[in-house]
Amino acid sequence: MDSYIPLREDIFWVGANDRYTSLFEGLWPLPHGVCYNSYVILDEKTALMDTVKVQSEQDFLGKVKGLIKDGRKLDYLIVNHMEPDHSGAIQALLSLWPELIIIGNEKTARFLESFYGITNNVQVIKGGDTLSLGKHVLQFHLIPMVHWPETMVTYDTTDKILFSADAFGGFGAMTGGIFDDELDLDFYEDEILRYFSNIVGKYSMMVQKAIAKLGGLDIQMIAPTHGPIWRTNPGHIIEKYDRWSRHEAERGVALIYGSMYGNTEKMMEAVARGLSEEDVSRVRIHNVSTTHLSFLIRDAWRYKGLILGGPTYDTGLFPPMQFLIDMLQRKMLRNRTLGLFGSFTWSGGGVNSLVKFAEEGSWNLIEPVVECRSCPTAIDINQCVELGRNIAKAIKA
């Protein structure tokens, strides 16, 4: 997409697709890219909602200049979120329009100075303040820690559009269309959940506060800074974020294992068999050594059942599995039905680490916790099948 796209008669998408960055924030894979959404409002005064990553600056500026023309100038830049993938083009905008007024809250102003040395023409607003562009009146709402402390949203009271920053956003470059009714939502919802669980999920309590704060608005469109624009059913993505931030889950199981020589893998296969015997078909099996962490966290967030298995390594837990449980603790996931299994030969420690993880979190631990020495025996295999059955019964209950 190399041109601007109208949301309304006088509001336009001027964002950019990024199909080159391989790791978002240097951490999370982008197999399908990501988009940086930005929006121009043409009124008596002109306003731009957020910018893009500096690497996408040229394409972005071409779109903005294609709209701000015929002697007009860009009057306002609304900074809903200061993360550099949304503020990266600010300095370029100031070189084009030096008198541009930047709108943000008190924390935004501090970040503008620390990131870019910008202190002039910054107008600090508070939650509930408004800005008239002429026909359009913008209203600002602070939603701190979704997922940075300065995050806010801008509500166009005229067209009932919520410019929501990173809230209600997700991974994935756009595939020609930008609206929910133009896109394959099954694909995008997978990427939105991966985005939410890995980046926003830790701040679920603040997401709940933001949803409550915005609950009184008549929202007819949601325009986030990443992912699809929700014009047909904005309530759908609000409902998703609401459920995910309350740690509600779908009926199913994420079965995640590590194995060095195939013995712990045999245990995993027996657990999976036990799940199938109790008619649980939605099972996602991941090898912790070969599946990126972001997909593991996504499916742990998605499903009610979480089963973890790994061998002992250097008197502790297999390192990729240890990293996973450390990240699950950091993301503060809770309210899952948990099953554990593992193996050792000359030193224990792997299953002990998993049990400690269970004791320190808000989990419903299901027995038996299965640990075998070296290669699983017939008794071990039967216990693994029993574990799978018991997990299945628990999530169905």
Secondary structure by P-SEA (a helix, b strand, c coil): ccbbbbccccbbbbbbbbccccccccccccccbbbbbbbbbbccbbbbcccccccaaaaaaaaaaacccccccccbbbbcccccccccaaaaaaaacccbbbbbcaaaaaaaaacccccccbbbbcccbbbbcccbbbbbbbbcccccccbbbbbccccccccccccccccccccccccccccaaaaaaaaaaaaaacccccaaaaaaaaaaaacccccccccccccccccccaaaaaaaaaaaaacccccccccccccccaaaaaaaaaaaaaaaaacccbbbbbccccccaaaaaaaaacccbbbbbbbbcccccaaaaaaaaaaaaaaccccccccccccccccccaaaaaaaaaaacccccccccccccccccaaaaaaaaaaaaaaaaaaac
